[in-house]
């Protein structure tokens, strides 16, 4: 029998991108731009804001903003607690 793990895991992604921080920040925090590279969403760059990422296939990811420091830090949860999990 398999047991389901309940431990919390984190993913940290670091990249060098040849664009100014302001341009990258816009791509990561403006809902219409997030939709272009990831999924439809109701994101707002506010700590504690709960939002969804919605796949075209119908899946939904429940998220919450954890740390927001413009042009420097963006951290949010990404989980499958929604009834229509991705």
HTML snippet that shows the backbone in 3Dmol.js (N, CA, C, O; Angstrom):
<script src="https://3Dmol.org/build/3Dmol-min.js"></script>
<div id="view" style="width:600px;height:400px;position:relative"></div>
<script>
const pdb = `
ATOM      1  N   UNK A   1       0.849  -1.159   0.000  1.00  0.00           N
ATOM      2  CA  UNK A   1       0.000   0.000   0.000  1.00  0.00           C
ATOM      3  C   UNK A   1       0.904   1.235   0.000  1.00  0.00           C
ATOM      4  O   UNK A   1       1.911   1.277   0.707  1.00  0.00           O
ATOM      5  N   UNK A   2       0.532   2.243  -0.805  1.00  0.00           N
ATOM      6  CA  UNK A   2       1.277   3.492  -0.867  1.00  0.00           C
ATOM      7  C   UNK A   2       0.697   4.504   0.097  1.00  0.00           C
ATOM      8  O   UNK A   2      -0.521   4.606   0.248  1.00  0.00           O
ATOM      9  N   UNK A   3       1.575   5.254   0.749  1.00  0.00           N
ATOM     10  CA  UNK A   3       1.137   6.320   1.635  1.00  0.00           C
ATOM     11  C   UNK A   3       1.320   7.653   0.934  1.00  0.00           C
ATOM     12  O   UNK A   3       2.309   7.857   0.230  1.00  0.00           O
ATOM     13  N   UNK A   4       0.383   8.549   1.120  1.00  0.00           N
ATOM     14  CA  UNK A   4       0.481   9.881   0.544  1.00  0.00           C
ATOM     15  C   UNK A   4       1.276  10.775   1.475  1.00  0.00           C
ATOM     16  O   UNK A   4       0.980  10.841   2.668  1.00  0.00           O
ATOM     17  N   UNK A   5       2.283  11.466   0.949  1.00  0.00           N
ATOM     18  CA  UNK A   5       3.104  12.366   1.751  1.00  0.00           C
ATOM     19  C   UNK A   5       2.358  13.671   1.993  1.00  0.00           C
ATOM     20  O   UNK A   5       1.724  14.208   1.085  1.00  0.00           O
ATOM     21  N   UNK A   6       2.436  14.175   3.211  1.00  0.00           N
ATOM     22  CA  UNK A   6       1.803  15.448   3.544  1.00  0.00           C
ATOM     23  C   UNK A   6       2.854  16.520   3.829  1.00  0.00           C
ATOM     24  O   UNK A   6       2.515  17.610   4.290  1.00  0.00           O
ATOM     25  N   UNK A   7       4.131  16.219   3.556  1.00  0.00           N
ATOM     26  CA  UNK A   7       5.175  17.199   3.812  1.00  0.00           C
ATOM     27  C   UNK A   7       5.093  18.342   2.799  1.00  0.00           C
ATOM     28  O   UNK A   7       4.663  18.150   1.662  1.00  0.00           O
ATOM     29  N   UNK A   8       5.503  19.511   3.223  1.00  0.00           N
ATOM     30  CA  UNK A   8       5.537  20.677   2.353  1.00  0.00           C
ATOM     31  C   UNK A   8       6.848  20.678   1.581  1.00  0.00           C
ATOM     32  O   UNK A   8       7.913  20.425   2.144  1.00  0.00           O
ATOM     33  N   UNK A   9       6.757  20.964   0.288  1.00  0.00           N
ATOM     34  CA  UNK A   9       7.944  21.029  -0.549  1.00  0.00           C
ATOM     35  C   UNK A   9       8.022  22.410  -1.182  1.00  0.00           C
ATOM     36  O   UNK A   9       6.996  23.048  -1.416  1.00  0.00           O
ATOM     37  N   UNK A  10       9.212  22.861  -1.452  1.00  0.00           N
ATOM     38  CA  UNK A  10       9.422  24.160  -2.082  1.00  0.00           C
ATOM     39  C   UNK A  10      10.230  23.990  -3.351  1.00  0.00           C
ATOM     40  O   UNK A  10      11.070  23.096  -3.460  1.00  0.00           O
ATOM     41  N   UNK A  11       9.962  24.858  -4.303  1.00  0.00           N
ATOM     42  CA  UNK A  11      10.735  24.908  -5.534  1.00  0.00           C
ATOM     43  C   UNK A  11      11.281  26.323  -5.653  1.00  0.00           C
ATOM     44  O   UNK A  11      10.526  27.293  -5.603  1.00  0.00           O
ATOM     45  N   UNK A  12      12.581  26.435  -5.810  1.00  0.00           N
ATOM     46  CA  UNK A  12      13.212  27.732  -6.010  1.00  0.00           C
ATOM     47  C   UNK A  12      13.825  27.726  -7.397  1.00  0.00           C
ATOM     48  O   UNK A  12      14.625  26.852  -7.729  1.00  0.00           O
ATOM     49  N   UNK A  13      13.444  28.710  -8.209  1.00  0.00           N
ATOM     50  CA  UNK A  13      13.955  28.808  -9.569  1.00  0.00           C
ATOM     51  C   UNK A  13      14.733  30.113  -9.689  1.00  0.00           C
ATOM     52  O   UNK A  13      14.201  31.189  -9.416  1.00  0.00           O
ATOM     53  N   UNK A  14      15.974  30.013 -10.093  1.00  0.00           N
ATOM     54  CA  UNK A  14      16.797  31.202 -10.308  1.00  0.00           C
ATOM     55  C   UNK A  14      17.291  31.190 -11.738  1.00  0.00           C
ATOM     56  O   UNK A  14      17.790  30.176 -12.226  1.00  0.00           O
ATOM     57  N   UNK A  15      17.148  32.329 -12.412  1.00  0.00           N
ATOM     58  CA  UNK A  15      17.576  32.449 -13.799  1.00  0.00           C
ATOM     59  C   UNK A  15      18.193  33.827 -14.020  1.00  0.00           C
ATOM     60  O   UNK A  15      17.769  34.809 -13.410  1.00  0.00           O
ATOM     61  N   UNK A  16      19.187  33.895 -14.888  1.00  0.00           N
ATOM     62  CA  UNK A  16      19.722  35.167 -15.368  1.00  0.00           C
ATOM     63  C   UNK A  16      18.973  35.467 -16.670  1.00  0.00           C
ATOM     64  O   UNK A  16      19.041  34.689 -17.622  1.00  0.00           O
ATOM     65  N   UNK A  17      18.268  36.585 -16.709  1.00  0.00           N
ATOM     66  CA  UNK A  17      17.486  36.956 -17.883  1.00  0.00           C
ATOM     67  C   UNK A  17      17.947  38.334 -18.336  1.00  0.00           C
ATOM     68  O   UNK A  17      18.050  39.257 -17.529  1.00  0.00           O
ATOM     69  N   UNK A  18      18.220  38.467 -19.614  1.00  0.00           N
ATOM     70  CA  UNK A  18      18.783  39.704 -20.161  1.00  0.00           C
ATOM     71  C   UNK A  18      17.717  40.775 -20.404  1.00  0.00           C
ATOM     72  O   UNK A  18      17.572  41.283 -21.516  1.00  0.00           O
ATOM     73  N   UNK A  19      16.984  41.104 -19.356  1.00  0.00           N
ATOM     74  CA  UNK A  19      15.971  42.162 -19.408  1.00  0.00           C
ATOM     75  C   UNK A  19      15.990  42.895 -18.081  1.00  0.00           C
ATOM     76  O   UNK A  19      16.388  42.325 -17.065  1.00  0.00           O
ATOM     77  N   UNK A  20      15.566  44.148 -18.074  1.00  0.00           N
ATOM     78  CA  UNK A  20      15.526  44.880 -16.800  1.00  0.00           C
ATOM     79  C   UNK A  20      14.528  44.247 -15.833  1.00  0.00           C
ATOM     80  O   UNK A  20      13.524  43.680 -16.264  1.00  0.00           O
ATOM     81  N   UNK A  21      14.798  44.341 -14.524  1.00  0.00           N
ATOM     82  CA  UNK A  21      13.904  43.746 -13.526  1.00  0.00           C
ATOM     83  C   UNK A  21      12.452  44.198 -13.670  1.00  0.00           C
ATOM     84  O   UNK A  21      11.540  43.406 -13.433  1.00  0.00           O
ATOM     85  N   UNK A  22      12.221  45.442 -14.048  1.00  0.00           N
ATOM     86  CA  UNK A  22      10.853  45.956 -14.187  1.00  0.00           C
ATOM     87  C   UNK A  22      10.070  45.203 -15.254  1.00  0.00           C
ATOM     88  O   UNK A  22       8.875  44.957 -15.086  1.00  0.00           O
ATOM     89  N   UNK A  23      10.724  44.838 -16.342  1.00  0.00           N
ATOM     90  CA  UNK A  23      10.060  44.102 -17.424  1.00  0.00           C
ATOM     91  C   UNK A  23       9.710  42.681 -16.971  1.00  0.00           C
ATOM     92  O   UNK A  23       8.614  42.192 -17.241  1.00  0.00           O
ATOM     93  N   UNK A  24      10.635  42.032 -16.289  1.00  0.00           N
ATOM     94  CA  UNK A  24      10.391  40.682 -15.776  1.00  0.00           C
ATOM     95  C   UNK A  24       9.273  40.725 -14.742  1.00  0.00           C
ATOM     96  O   UNK A  24       8.387  39.871 -14.753  1.00  0.00           O
ATOM     97  N   UNK A  25       9.306  41.710 -13.849  1.00  0.00           N
ATOM     98  CA  UNK A  25       8.279  41.842 -12.816  1.00  0.00           C
ATOM     99  C   UNK A  25       6.894  41.945 -13.440  1.00  0.00           C
ATOM    100  O   UNK A  25       5.955  41.301 -12.971  1.00  0.00           O
ATOM    101  N   UNK A  26       6.757  42.746 -14.495  1.00  0.00           N
ATOM    102  CA  UNK A  26       5.454  42.878 -15.175  1.00  0.00           C
ATOM    103  C   UNK A  26       4.987  41.519 -15.691  1.00  0.00           C
ATOM    104  O   UNK A  26       3.821  41.162 -15.524  1.00  0.00           O
ATOM    105  N   UNK A  27       5.886  40.758 -16.316  1.00  0.00           N
ATOM    106  CA  UNK A  27       5.509  39.446 -16.862  1.00  0.00           C
ATOM    107  C   UNK A  27       5.069  38.472 -15.780  1.00  0.00           C
ATOM    108  O   UNK A  27       4.254  37.583 -16.030  1.00  0.00           O
ATOM    109  N   UNK A  28       5.610  38.642 -14.575  1.00  0.00           N
ATOM    110  CA  UNK A  28       5.290  37.734 -13.467  1.00  0.00           C
ATOM    111  C   UNK A  28       4.100  38.186 -12.629  1.00  0.00           C
ATOM    112  O   UNK A  28       3.577  37.399 -11.840  1.00  0.00           O
ATOM    113  N   UNK A  29       3.656  39.444 -12.782  1.00  0.00           N
ATOM    114  CA  UNK A  29       2.638  39.956 -11.865  1.00  0.00           C
ATOM    115  C   UNK A  29       1.406  40.566 -12.528  1.00  0.00           C
ATOM    116  O   UNK A  29       0.438  40.865 -11.829  1.00  0.00           O
ATOM    117  N   UNK A  30       1.401  40.759 -13.831  1.00  0.00           N
ATOM    118  CA  UNK A  30       0.218  41.309 -14.483  1.00  0.00           C
ATOM    119  C   UNK A  30      -0.605  40.151 -15.058  1.00  0.00           C
ATOM    120  O   UNK A  30      -0.117  39.399 -15.902  1.00  0.00           O
ATOM    121  N   UNK A  31      -1.854  40.012 -14.599  1.00  0.00           N
ATOM    122  CA  UNK A  31      -2.664  38.847 -14.979  1.00  0.00           C
ATOM    123  C   UNK A  31      -2.723  38.565 -16.482  1.00  0.00           C
ATOM    124  O   UNK A  31      -2.631  37.405 -16.885  1.00  0.00           O
ATOM    125  N   UNK A  32      -2.872  39.585 -17.310  1.00  0.00           N
ATOM    126  CA  UNK A  32      -2.959  39.329 -18.753  1.00  0.00           C
ATOM    127  C   UNK A  32      -1.633  38.825 -19.320  1.00  0.00           C
ATOM    128  O   UNK A  32      -1.627  38.084 -20.302  1.00  0.00           O
ATOM    129  N   UNK A  33      -0.516  39.215 -18.717  1.00  0.00           N
ATOM    130  CA  UNK A  33       0.784  38.709 -19.163  1.00  0.00           C
ATOM    131  C   UNK A  33       1.052  37.314 -18.610  1.00  0.00           C
ATOM    132  O   UNK A  33       1.625  36.477 -19.308  1.00  0.00           O
ATOM    133  N   UNK A  34       0.647  37.048 -17.366  1.00  0.00           N
ATOM    134  CA  UNK A  34       0.784  35.700 -16.798  1.00  0.00           C
ATOM    135  C   UNK A  34       0.011  34.706 -17.665  1.00  0.00           C
ATOM    136  O   UNK A  34       0.477  33.594 -17.915  1.00  0.00           O
ATOM    137  N   UNK A  35      -1.164  35.115 -18.115  1.00  0.00           N
ATOM    138  CA  UNK A  35      -1.982  34.234 -18.957  1.00  0.00           C
ATOM    139  C   UNK A  35      -1.266  33.867 -20.256  1.00  0.00           C
ATOM    140  O   UNK A  35      -1.444  32.760 -20.763  1.00  0.00           O
ATOM    141  N   UNK A  36      -0.461  34.777 -20.798  1.00  0.00           N
ATOM    142  CA  UNK A  36       0.243  34.502 -22.049  1.00  0.00           C
ATOM    143  C   UNK A  36       1.278  33.393 -21.916  1.00  0.00           C
ATOM    144  O   UNK A  36       1.500  32.646 -22.869  1.00  0.00           O
ATOM    145  N   UNK A  37       1.919  33.269 -20.752  1.00  0.00           N
ATOM    146  CA  UNK A  37       2.971  32.267 -20.613  1.00  0.00           C
ATOM    147  C   UNK A  37       2.635  31.137 -19.651  1.00  0.00           C
ATOM    148  O   UNK A  37       3.363  30.146 -19.582  1.00  0.00           O
ATOM    149  N   UNK A  38       1.533  31.274 -18.901  1.00  0.00           N
ATOM    150  CA  UNK A  38       1.218  30.232 -17.920  1.00  0.00           C
ATOM    151  C   UNK A  38      -0.243  29.815 -18.015  1.00  0.00           C
ATOM    152  O   UNK A  38      -0.567  28.873 -18.739  1.00  0.00           O
ATOM    153  N   UNK A  39      -1.126  30.491 -17.302  1.00  0.00           N
ATOM    154  CA  UNK A  39      -2.545  30.142 -17.284  1.00  0.00           C
ATOM    155  C   UNK A  39      -3.383  31.374 -16.987  1.00  0.00           C
ATOM    156  O   UNK A  39      -2.873  32.401 -16.539  1.00  0.00           O
ATOM    157  N   UNK A  40      -4.684  31.252 -17.247  1.00  0.00           N
ATOM    158  CA  UNK A  40      -5.623  32.293 -16.829  1.00  0.00           C
ATOM    159  C   UNK A  40      -5.550  32.389 -15.316  1.00  0.00           C
ATOM    160  O   UNK A  40      -5.250  31.403 -14.642  1.00  0.00           O
ATOM    161  N   UNK A  41      -5.826  33.585 -14.773  1.00  0.00           N
ATOM    162  CA  UNK A  41      -5.618  33.778 -13.349  1.00  0.00           C
ATOM    163  C   UNK A  41      -6.345  35.010 -12.859  1.00  0.00           C
ATOM    164  O   UNK A  41      -6.840  35.818 -13.645  1.00  0.00           O
ATOM    165  N   UNK A  42      -6.398  35.139 -11.549  1.00  0.00           N
ATOM    166  CA  UNK A  42      -6.901  36.359 -10.913  1.00  0.00           C
ATOM    167  C   UNK A  42      -5.866  36.826  -9.885  1.00  0.00           C
ATOM    168  O   UNK A  42      -6.200  37.205  -8.763  1.00  0.00           O
ATOM    169  N   UNK A  43      -4.604  36.787 -10.308  1.00  0.00           N
ATOM    170  CA  UNK A  43      -3.472  37.154  -9.471  1.00  0.00           C
ATOM    171  C   UNK A  43      -3.476  38.644  -9.150  1.00  0.00           C
ATOM    172  O   UNK A  43      -3.882  39.468  -9.970  1.00  0.00           O
ATOM    173  N   UNK A  44      -3.024  38.974  -7.960  1.00  0.00           N
ATOM    174  CA  UNK A  44      -2.733  40.354  -7.557  1.00  0.00           C
ATOM    175  C   UNK A  44      -1.474  40.295  -6.701  1.00  0.00           C
ATOM    176  O   UNK A  44      -1.364  39.426  -5.836  1.00  0.00           O
ATOM    177  N   UNK A  45      -0.519  41.201  -6.921  1.00  0.00           N
ATOM    178  CA  UNK A  45       0.732  41.163  -6.155  1.00  0.00           C
ATOM    179  C   UNK A  45       0.560  41.701  -4.743  1.00  0.00           C
ATOM    180  O   UNK A  45       1.078  42.764  -4.400  1.00  0.00           O
ATOM    181  N   UNK A  46      -0.185  40.942  -3.924  1.00  0.00           N
ATOM    182  CA  UNK A  46      -0.506  41.337  -2.556  1.00  0.00           C
ATOM    183  C   UNK A  46      -0.318  40.124  -1.650  1.00  0.00           C
ATOM    184  O   UNK A  46      -0.875  39.057  -1.912  1.00  0.00           O
ATOM    185  N   UNK A  47       0.463  40.285  -0.589  1.00  0.00           N
ATOM    186  CA  UNK A  47       0.642  39.189   0.376  1.00  0.00           C
ATOM    187  C   UNK A  47      -0.726  38.820   0.951  1.00  0.00           C
ATOM    188  O   UNK A  47      -1.488  39.690   1.375  1.00  0.00           O
ATOM    189  N   UNK A  48      -1.025  37.527   0.960  1.00  0.00           N
ATOM    190  CA  UNK A  48      -2.292  37.034   1.497  1.00  0.00           C
ATOM    191  C   UNK A  48      -3.399  36.925   0.466  1.00  0.00           C
ATOM    192  O   UNK A  48      -4.437  36.321   0.736  1.00  0.00           O
ATOM    193  N   UNK A  49      -3.193  37.510  -0.732  1.00  0.00           N
ATOM    194  CA  UNK A  49      -4.221  37.417  -1.779  1.00  0.00           C
ATOM    195  C   UNK A  49      -4.326  35.967  -2.251  1.00  0.00           C
ATOM    196  O   UNK A  49      -3.337  35.355  -2.654  1.00  0.00           O
ATOM    197  N   UNK A  50      -5.539  35.438  -2.192  1.00  0.00           N
ATOM    198  CA  UNK A  50      -5.793  34.077  -2.689  1.00  0.00           C
ATOM    199  C   UNK A  50      -6.275  34.189  -4.125  1.00  0.00           C
ATOM    200  O   UNK A  50      -7.153  34.991  -4.442  1.00  0.00           O
ATOM    201  N   UNK A  51      -5.681  33.366  -4.991  1.00  0.00           N
ATOM    202  CA  UNK A  51      -6.029  33.431  -6.405  1.00  0.00           C
ATOM    203  C   UNK A  51      -5.971  32.042  -7.015  1.00  0.00           C
ATOM    204  O   UNK A  51      -5.477  31.099  -6.397  1.00  0.00           O
ATOM    205  N   UNK A  52      -6.477  31.927  -8.226  1.00  0.00           N
ATOM    206  CA  UNK A  52      -6.470  30.652  -8.946  1.00  0.00           C
ATOM    207  C   UNK A  52      -5.699  30.785 -10.238  1.00  0.00           C
ATOM    208  O   UNK A  52      -5.689  31.842 -10.869  1.00  0.00           O
ATOM    209  N   UNK A  53      -5.053  29.700 -10.623  1.00  0.00           N
ATOM    210  CA  UNK A  53      -4.514  29.529 -11.960  1.00  0.00           C
ATOM    211  C   UNK A  53      -5.421  28.497 -12.611  1.00  0.00           C
ATOM    212  O   UNK A  53      -5.623  27.414 -12.063  1.00  0.00           O
ATOM    213  N   UNK A  54      -5.973  28.826 -13.783  1.00  0.00           N
ATOM    214  CA  UNK A  54      -6.957  27.963 -14.429  1.00  0.00           C
ATOM    215  C   UNK A  54      -6.455  27.504 -15.788  1.00  0.00           C
ATOM    216  O   UNK A  54      -6.189  28.320 -16.671  1.00  0.00           O
ATOM    217  N   UNK A  55      -6.328  26.194 -15.948  1.00  0.00           N
ATOM    218  CA  UNK A  55      -5.882  25.633 -17.218  1.00  0.00           C
ATOM    219  C   UNK A  55      -7.005  25.583 -18.235  1.00  0.00           C
ATOM    220  O   UNK A  55      -8.179  25.485 -17.878  1.00  0.00           O
ATOM    221  N   UNK A  56      -6.637  25.651 -19.498  1.00  0.00           N
ATOM    222  CA  UNK A  56      -7.624  25.577 -20.581  1.00  0.00           C
ATOM    223  C   UNK A  56      -8.364  24.247 -20.567  1.00  0.00           C
ATOM    224  O   UNK A  56      -9.478  24.153 -21.082  1.00  0.00           O
ATOM    225  N   UNK A  57      -7.753  23.216 -19.982  1.00  0.00           N
ATOM    226  CA  UNK A  57      -8.356  21.892 -19.915  1.00  0.00           C
ATOM    227  C   UNK A  57      -9.367  21.781 -18.780  1.00  0.00           C
ATOM    228  O   UNK A  57     -10.049  20.764 -18.658  1.00  0.00           O
ATOM    229  N   UNK A  58      -9.470  22.828 -17.939  1.00  0.00           N
ATOM    230  CA  UNK A  58     -10.441  22.817 -16.854  1.00  0.00           C
ATOM    231  C   UNK A  58      -9.841  22.690 -15.472  1.00  0.00           C
ATOM    232  O   UNK A  58     -10.544  22.902 -14.484  1.00  0.00           O
ATOM    233  N   UNK A  59      -8.561  22.349 -15.364  1.00  0.00           N
ATOM    234  CA  UNK A  59      -7.933  22.209 -14.054  1.00  0.00           C
ATOM    235  C   UNK A  59      -7.734  23.546 -13.371  1.00  0.00           C
ATOM    236  O   UNK A  59      -7.556  24.571 -14.028  1.00  0.00           O
ATOM    237  N   UNK A  60      -7.766  23.528 -12.041  1.00  0.00           N
ATOM    238  CA  UNK A  60      -7.607  24.753 -11.254  1.00  0.00           C
ATOM    239  C   UNK A  60      -6.568  24.519 -10.158  1.00  0.00           C
ATOM    240  O   UNK A  60      -6.599  23.500  -9.467  1.00  0.00           O
ATOM    241  N   UNK A  61      -5.652  25.470 -10.009  1.00  0.00           N
ATOM    242  CA  UNK A  61      -4.677  25.452  -8.921  1.00  0.00           C
ATOM    243  C   UNK A  61      -5.027  26.576  -7.965  1.00  0.00           C
ATOM    244  O   UNK A  61      -5.233  27.712  -8.392  1.00  0.00           O
ATOM    245  N   UNK A  62      -5.096  26.273  -6.678  1.00  0.00           N
ATOM    246  CA  UNK A  62      -5.350  27.283  -5.656  1.00  0.00           C
ATOM    247  C   UNK A  62      -4.014  27.838  -5.183  1.00  0.00           C
ATOM    248  O   UNK A  62      -3.090  27.080  -4.888  1.00  0.00           O
ATOM    249  N   UNK A  63      -3.916  29.161  -5.110  1.00  0.00           N
ATOM    250  CA  UNK A  63      -2.655  29.818  -4.774  1.00  0.00           C
ATOM    251  C   UNK A  63      -2.884  30.929  -3.752  1.00  0.00           C
ATOM    252  O   UNK A  63      -4.007  31.393  -3.557  1.00  0.00           O
ATOM    253  N   UNK A  64      -1.782  31.350  -3.097  1.00  0.00           N
ATOM    254  CA  UNK A  64      -1.843  32.473  -2.175  1.00  0.00           C
ATOM    255  C   UNK A  64      -0.498  33.179  -2.174  1.00  0.00           C
ATOM    256  O   UNK A  64       0.547  32.532  -2.105  1.00  0.00           O
ATOM    257  N   UNK A  65      -0.522  34.515  -2.252  1.00  0.00           N
ATOM    258  CA  UNK A  65       0.706  35.301  -2.214  1.00  0.00           C
ATOM    259  C   UNK A  65       1.360  35.232  -0.846  1.00  0.00           C
ATOM    260  O   UNK A  65       0.704  35.445   0.174  1.00  0.00           O
ATOM    261  N   UNK A  66       2.662  34.932  -0.822  1.00  0.00           N
ATOM    262  CA  UNK A  66       3.400  34.809   0.437  1.00  0.00           C
ATOM    263  C   UNK A  66       4.367  35.961   0.680  1.00  0.00           C
ATOM    264  O   UNK A  66       4.428  36.503   1.784  1.00  0.00           O
ATOM    265  N   UNK A  67       5.122  36.333  -0.348  1.00  0.00           N
ATOM    266  CA  UNK A  67       6.112  37.409  -0.213  1.00  0.00           C
ATOM    267  C   UNK A  67       6.148  38.194  -1.518  1.00  0.00           C
ATOM    268  O   UNK A  67       6.303  37.619  -2.595  1.00  0.00           O
ATOM    269  N   UNK A  68       6.003  39.500  -1.413  1.00  0.00           N
ATOM    270  CA  UNK A  68       6.000  40.357  -2.592  1.00  0.00           C
ATOM    271  C   UNK A  68       6.918  41.550  -2.297  1.00  0.00           C
ATOM    272  O   UNK A  68       6.657  42.332  -1.384  1.00  0.00           O
ATOM    273  N   UNK A  69       7.974  41.676  -3.065  1.00  0.00           N
ATOM    274  CA  UNK A  69       8.857  42.846  -2.991  1.00  0.00           C
ATOM    275  C   UNK A  69       9.149  43.224  -4.438  1.00  0.00           C
ATOM    276  O   UNK A  69       9.964  42.576  -5.094  1.00  0.00           O
ATOM    277  N   UNK A  70       8.488  44.274  -4.947  1.00  0.00           N
ATOM    278  CA  UNK A  70       8.587  44.614  -6.366  1.00  0.00           C
ATOM    279  C   UNK A  70      10.015  44.571  -6.920  1.00  0.00           C
ATOM    280  O   UNK A  70      10.960  45.113  -6.346  1.00  0.00           O
ATOM    281  N   UNK A  71      10.116  43.901  -8.060  1.00  0.00           N
ATOM    282  CA  UNK A  71      11.369  43.743  -8.808  1.00  0.00           C
ATOM    283  C   UNK A  71      12.420  42.894  -8.101  1.00  0.00           C
ATOM    284  O   UNK A  71      13.555  42.804  -8.570  1.00  0.00           O
ATOM    285  N   UNK A  72      12.054  42.263  -6.965  1.00  0.00           N
ATOM    286  CA  UNK A  72      13.029  41.464  -6.222  1.00  0.00           C
ATOM    287  C   UNK A  72      12.521  40.092  -5.809  1.00  0.00           C
ATOM    288  O   UNK A  72      13.181  39.086  -6.068  1.00  0.00           O
ATOM    289  N   UNK A  73      11.348  40.037  -5.164  1.00  0.00           N
ATOM    290  CA  UNK A  73      10.876  38.779  -4.584  1.00  0.00           C
ATOM    291  C   UNK A  73       9.408  38.546  -4.917  1.00  0.00           C
ATOM    292  O   UNK A  73       8.566  39.429  -4.751  1.00  0.00           O
ATOM    293  N   UNK A  74       9.125  37.347  -5.386  1.00  0.00           N
ATOM    294  CA  UNK A  74       7.746  36.924  -5.626  1.00  0.00           C
ATOM    295  C   UNK A  74       7.634  35.478  -5.163  1.00  0.00           C
ATOM    296  O   UNK A  74       8.300  34.591  -5.697  1.00  0.00           O
ATOM    297  N   UNK A  75       6.789  35.251  -4.167  1.00  0.00           N
ATOM    298  CA  UNK A  75       6.617  33.912  -3.625  1.00  0.00           C
ATOM    299  C   UNK A  75       5.134  33.666  -3.401  1.00  0.00           C
ATOM    300  O   UNK A  75       4.440  34.486  -2.799  1.00  0.00           O
ATOM    301  N   UNK A  76       4.652  32.519  -3.896  1.00  0.00           N
ATOM    302  CA  UNK A  76       3.261  32.161  -3.653  1.00  0.00           C
ATOM    303  C   UNK A  76       3.108  30.651  -3.608  1.00  0.00           C
ATOM    304  O   UNK A  76       3.911  29.913  -4.178  1.00  0.00           O
ATOM    305  N   UNK A  77       2.064  30.203  -2.920  1.00  0.00           N
ATOM    306  CA  UNK A  77       1.773  28.775  -2.860  1.00  0.00           C
ATOM    307  C   UNK A  77       1.126  28.353  -4.174  1.00  0.00           C
ATOM    308  O   UNK A  77       0.624  29.177  -4.939  1.00  0.00           O
ATOM    309  N   UNK A  78       1.155  27.058  -4.406  1.00  0.00           N
ATOM    310  CA  UNK A  78       0.589  26.487  -5.632  1.00  0.00           C
ATOM    311  C   UNK A  78       0.162  25.081  -5.232  1.00  0.00           C
ATOM    312  O   UNK A  78       1.006  24.193  -5.107  1.00  0.00           O
ATOM    313  N   UNK A  79      -1.139  24.867  -5.029  1.00  0.00           N
ATOM    314  CA  UNK A  79      -1.562  23.555  -4.552  1.00  0.00           C
ATOM    315  C   UNK A  79      -2.785  23.043  -5.302  1.00  0.00           C
ATOM    316  O   UNK A  79      -3.320  23.707  -6.190  1.00  0.00           O
ATOM    317  N   UNK A  80      -3.204  21.861  -4.924  1.00  0.00           N
ATOM    318  CA  UNK A  80      -4.269  21.160  -5.619  1.00  0.00           C
ATOM    319  C   UNK A  80      -5.507  20.980  -4.749  1.00  0.00           C
ATOM    320  O   UNK A  80      -6.209  19.978  -4.880  1.00  0.00           O
ATOM    321  N   UNK A  81      -5.787  21.932  -3.864  1.00  0.00           N
ATOM    322  CA  UNK A  81      -6.895  21.778  -2.929  1.00  0.00           C
ATOM    323  C   UNK A  81      -8.256  22.028  -3.572  1.00  0.00           C
ATOM    324  O   UNK A  81      -9.279  21.646  -3.004  1.00  0.00           O
ATOM    325  N   UNK A  82      -8.291  22.651  -4.728  1.00  0.00           N
ATOM    326  CA  UNK A  82      -9.545  22.996  -5.393  1.00  0.00           C
ATOM    327  C   UNK A  82     -10.281  21.734  -5.845  1.00  0.00           C
ATOM    328  O   UNK A  82      -9.652  20.717  -6.135  1.00  0.00           O
ATOM    329  N   UNK A  83     -11.598  21.799  -5.904  1.00  0.00           N
ATOM    330  CA  UNK A  83     -12.388  20.637  -6.337  1.00  0.00           C
ATOM    331  C   UNK A  83     -12.025  20.186  -7.740  1.00  0.00           C
ATOM    332  O   UNK A  83     -12.131  19.001  -8.055  1.00  0.00           O
ATOM    333  N   UNK A  84     -11.595  21.122  -8.591  1.00  0.00           N
ATOM    334  CA  UNK A  84     -11.225  20.798  -9.973  1.00  0.00           C
ATOM    335  C   UNK A  84      -9.714  20.920 -10.123  1.00  0.00           C
ATOM    336  O   UNK A  84      -9.232  21.677 -10.966  1.00  0.00           O
ATOM    337  N   UNK A  85      -8.968  20.183  -9.315  1.00  0.00           N
ATOM    338  CA  UNK A  85      -7.508  20.295  -9.334  1.00  0.00           C
ATOM    339  C   UNK A  85      -6.930  19.919 -10.698  1.00  0.00           C
ATOM    340  O   UNK A  85      -7.442  19.047 -11.401  1.00  0.00           O
ATOM    341  N   UNK A  86      -5.859  20.600 -11.038  1.00  0.00           N
ATOM    342  CA  UNK A  86      -5.211  20.383 -12.349  1.00  0.00           C
ATOM    343  C   UNK A  86      -4.662  18.963 -12.458  1.00  0.00           C
ATOM    344  O   UNK A  86      -4.086  18.601 -13.484  1.00  0.00           O
TER     345      UNK A  86
END
`;
const viewer = $3Dmol.createViewer("view");
viewer.addModel(pdb, "pdb");
viewer.setStyle({}, {cartoon: {color: "spectrum"}});
viewer.zoomTo();
viewer.render();
</script>
